[in-house]
Amino acid sequence: MLPGSSEVSQLGTLGVILLLLLFYGGTLWMSISISRKKENADDYMTAGNRIGFGVSAASMTATWIWASSMYASVTAGYTYGVSGPIHYGLWGALMILFIYPFGRRIRAVAPRAHTLAEVMYARHGRSSQLMLAGSNVLGSLISLTSNFIAGGALIAMLSPLSFGQGIVIIAAGVLLYTLWSGFRASVLTDFAQVLAMLGAAVVIIPAVFFIVGGPAVLAEGVASGNVTPQQQSFFSSDAFMNQGAPYIAAVLAYAIGNQTIAQRLFAVREDLIKPTFVTATIGYGATVIGIGMLGVLALYLGIEPMGGDVNNLMPQMIGTYLPAGLIALAFIMIIGSLSSTADSDLAALSSIVMTDIYGQAVGRERANPRLMLLIGRLTMIIATAAALYFATARFNILDLLVFVGALWGCLVFPVIASFYWRKVTNTAFTVSVIAALVVFLPVRFELIPLDGVWAVVVELLAVLGIGVVLGIMAFGFFGLRPAVVVGAVAILVSAPFALGALRDYATLSGSLVAYAVSFLVCWALSVRSRQDFDFAVIAEVTGDFDEAEVLAGAGAGRAGGAPVSEAHAPVSDR
């Protein structure tokens, strides 16, 4: 062990408080600088659908690189060795890339929507809307909770402050700068936060590597028996089956069902969707894989997580081996990553309640924009309080992420099909999601032992799920026929290896079964449907709630002889 590595260095109470004041004071100043005396309800949710490339790419990257993804990548590296962070970061990065072809279709049919659930209301009706909205409320609350956990663990590790004090400080800081301007504050502060994160990661990761001994530490770790052959391999089957494969399925669901991602999709200028998501793909992959190597180093060094909690590994490595200046830099990096996603979760939750609960209940024409803003802000306060309560349980972050992703897997096929296939009905959407959830839960939590006939049924469904996942990916880029071919080939190739083996991997099987069941039920209930949905209806049903400001701006434009921009015109004028 290196000198001084037996204990974790701390920044001290004063140092941590000063860093937090610097960070949250800066983000609050940025939020105040864009605040308006009368905030616009639609801008509060989607920033007017006209965010440019720089801010949108930075916001997408910062939102996807949350503290939980850093901590989970470190956990993956510590658990599965060198291939753990690769399986975590690579598939997560590719899922960002897979969003954009579907994103272009979603924006084409719903150019002024605020939430995916709002679009499902226009496409199917109230039950489908509430399913998607409900899953996002649950997902965003879990995400918010996990980010508070990450922040609390960091502050408790690097200062004399307790975990409870840490989560309260983080929650108050994020809420303070997000509350007034909502999504607009979130995307603006994301730009500064992602610069801080990427800059810090470039310095910190190599610094830790060389301080602990550089390449020599890897040979010493093998010689000391700290790693298994599977953990040494870049092609570890253990890592793929337990980490990589479940994460492919989970992150595809995150990409399609997550309101924090959808919100940025609706906010960015439509012609900038592709470059935004391609840039975020590269930024996320490089950063998260690099951070995960801290877990690999901890594994090779034979370090035990403090308190037996793997959530402590990242701050433990930083506090053990880095000097005070770099510890402060790492502290800002982690605070920035968790704050960028926590504010996104608050903005997503407020948009869901504003649009899908209040807005659709009273109707877009009768909605009161001022009341909507009040509801949105109250939602942020209540969500913060709820996440603080749940954070005291200190769940394993990696388990939370995989569970929510698998849960969203029940929705992926019905949602995507609803944007392309005119025959999909409300019944097909609703029943397929419920059926997938009913089968997913006993498989994921092994409520029924995976043996005998039940195991065979689960494995057959899981093999079909492999085809569905790969087929969806291919469909986004290449269309229906290539997707069918890819899905069929995937089923045929994987079946000989999967049958008899998947029963040993409940997490992976649960995710794949969710895809398979939702696909089978949705297809079976839609294929003979006589419905011929007109997608133009979606643009008519979704749109701005706060049209007073839009109309005022339009009047001023006409008075000056200038044409009204389509981006600012009310839906009824298009």
Disulfide bonds with the S-S distance in Angstrom:
none
